């Protein structure tokens, strides 16, 4: 199978390189297209109105690899097209392995998840894979789950499926198991700080840390499950419609 690998941590990220090696070792043909630098939390932005530069690079385990001065979604949308012009039609998109979790409401900001969703928008099944640490040490379980996801007949489930996989940064034998979950709500202890910029004006810098929620159990959602040491698999869709409210909104709107 031909796999397009993308990410938001950039072309030099260890997680992406570990993923490529694992997928190629499983017998797949790997084509990489990643941002030339870190583009974390870039969401689903794409570049419009200007050209994005590309450079062919070498990545161990990849048949071909491209470094792109664009967003993660650019890397999938444009990357698939570039490879098609080279006679390569990919079968699936795998995004990651991200350094840091992409669970719950974080998926709305995530460049990693957005790259996978862009794969779905392009008509391909897609997988996003993340390890729950900004400086991960353990990639084995995430790689195994990515390989397993690629072995599934995802196209038989539904059109344009996206699987979002998150793994604690623990050795394989310390992970409690794998749970299929819904998305949760991720709370942050966040802050905004005024800082003087280079031109002397005042700007604001945002930061924060995830809050451990004592009330959540391992069965509540992906936030609770990962807190309790489980890896999670969450099926996502890009339809944000609240279908349960369509009739009610229509009733009130037409009064």
N, C-alpha and C positions, 0 to 999 in steps of 0.2 A: 504494500500500500504506500502511496505517496502522501507524505504529511508535510503541511506547512507549519513550521514552528515560529511563533512570534512571542513578544513579551513587552513589558514596559520598563524593565530594569536596564535595558540596553544590551548592545551586542557583546559586551565583555562580561556579562553577569554569569556567575558560576552556576546558578540554578538552570539557566537556559542550556549551558554546556552539558550539565549532568543529564538533563532531559534528552538532548540530542543523542548522547552516547547510549542511554537506555533504550530509546526507541529504535536506533539503528541496530543495536545488539539483538533486538527482538525481530529483526528481519525487514524493517521498514526502510523506505527510501526517503531521506530527510532533506527538506528545502527550508532554509532559514530566511526570515526577513524581520529584522529588529531595528529599533531606533538606535542611532549612533551614540546616544547618551541616555541617561535615565530620564524617563517621562512618567514617573509614578503619579497617581491621582490625577491623570490628565483626562479621565472620563472618556467619552466617545467623540471627542473633537476630531475633525478631519481638516486637512489643509486645502483651502480653496483660494484660487486667484494667483497662486504662485507655484513655481516648480519645486519639487523636493529632490534633493540630490541623492544619488545612490552610489554605492561603491561595492564591488564584489570583493568578498573577503574569504578567508579559509577558516572553517570551524571543524574540529575533529568530529568525525562521524557524519557530517553533512555532505551530501552530494554537491550542493551549491549553497552559498550563503550571501546575503545582501545586507549591508548596513545602510540605513535610510535616515535622512534628516527630516523625519516626520513623526507623527503620532503613532501610537500602537494600532489604532484603527486604520491609519494610512498604510501601515506595514502589511496589513491583511488585504485591504481593498486594492492597493496598487501592487503589492507583492504578488498576489494571485494573478493579476493581469500580466505583469512582467514575465512570470514563469510560463504563462500560457503562450506568450510570444516566442518563448524559447522551446516550445513544444512540450511543456510539462503541465499536466492538469492534475492538481492535487485532489485528494479524496476527502481529507479532513483537516481541520485546523486545531492545533494544540498550542495554548498560550501558557507560558510559564518557563520554568517553575519560579513563581514569584517569591521574592524575599519579603515576607510579611503576609499575614492572612488577608483574605478577601471574603469576609463573611457578612451576613446580615445586610444592613444598610450601606456598608462600605462598598458593596457591589455597584452602587450608583456612581461612585467616584472612580472606581478602579479602571485603570488602563488595561490591566491584565484581563479582566472580565470583558471589557469593551472590545478587545481584540478578538476574543472568542465569539462574542455576539455579532461582530462584523462578519465573521466566518459564516454564521447562520444567515445573516442578511444577504450574503453572497450565494446562499443555497447549499452550504455544506454543513454537516454535523461538526460540532466543535466542543472542545474541552478546555477549561481553565484550571490550572493547578497551582496551589500556593502552599508554602510552609509558614507556620505561625510564628515567625521571628524575623525581625529586620536584619539579623545577622545569623542566618541559619547554619547549623552544623550538620544536620541530618537530612539527607535527600533520598535515602533508599526507599522508604515507604511511599513517598510522593511519586518516585519513578515507577515503582511497581503498580501503583494505582493508575498512573497515566497509561502504562502499557496495557493494563487490563481494560481500561476504557476504550482504547483503540481496537481491542479485539472484539468488542461488542458490535452487533449489527444495529447501530444507532438509527439508521435510516428506516428501520422497520417499526420503530416506536412511534415516531411522529415526524412531521417535516421540521427541519431546521432546529434540531435539539441542541441544547447547550448544557453540558454537565459542569458544575462548579465544585471542584475538589479542594478541600483544605485539610492540612495535616499538621498535628503538633510537632514541634521541633524536638522529637524524642527518638531514641533508638527503636527499631522495629518491635522488639520484644516488650517495650514499655507502653506502646500504644494500646488502648483498651479495646479497640475494634474499629469497625467502620459502620457508621449510621447514615442512612438516607434520611435527609431532614428537609424542613422548610427553612426559609431565611428568617432570621430574628432581627432584633433592633440592637445595634451596638452603641453603647453609651461611652462617651469620652469625658475625661477631666481635661477640658480644653481651655486655652487662653489666647488672648490677643495682646500683643505688646507693641507699643509705639517705638519706632526706631528712626534715627536720622539717616536719610539716603545719601548717596554720593553727591547729589547736587544741592544738598542742604535742606531739602524738603522733608516732611515727616511721612513715613509709611507705616504700615501695620503688618506685623508678622504673626502668623497663626501656628499654633502647635498644640499638642495634647497627647494623652496616653489613654488607652482603653481601660475601662473600669470593670473589674470583676464583679459580676452580679451574683450575690449569694443566693438569691431566690430561684435562679434557674436550675433545672435538673438536666441531666444528660439527654432527656427525651423531649425537651421543649422545642428546640430548633438548633440551627448550626452554631449559634453563639454559645448556648448552654452545653452542647455536646463537646465542642472543642475545649471549653473550660475544664471539662472533666476528663480530658485525655483521649477523646475519640477523634478519629478522622471522619470527615463528613463528605457526603456527595449530595448535591442539591441540583435537581433539574430546573433550569431557568427558561423563561420565554421573554421575548422582547415586546409582547403585547402588554402594555401597562393599564389597559382598560379594566375598570372595576365593573365586571359584567353584572354583578348582583344589583348594582345601583342604576343600571340603564333605565329600567321601567319606572323606578321611583323618580329619577331626575326628569324623565319625559313627562310624567304626571304633573309635577310641580311646574315645569317649564311651560307647559301648555295650558295652565289655568287661565 
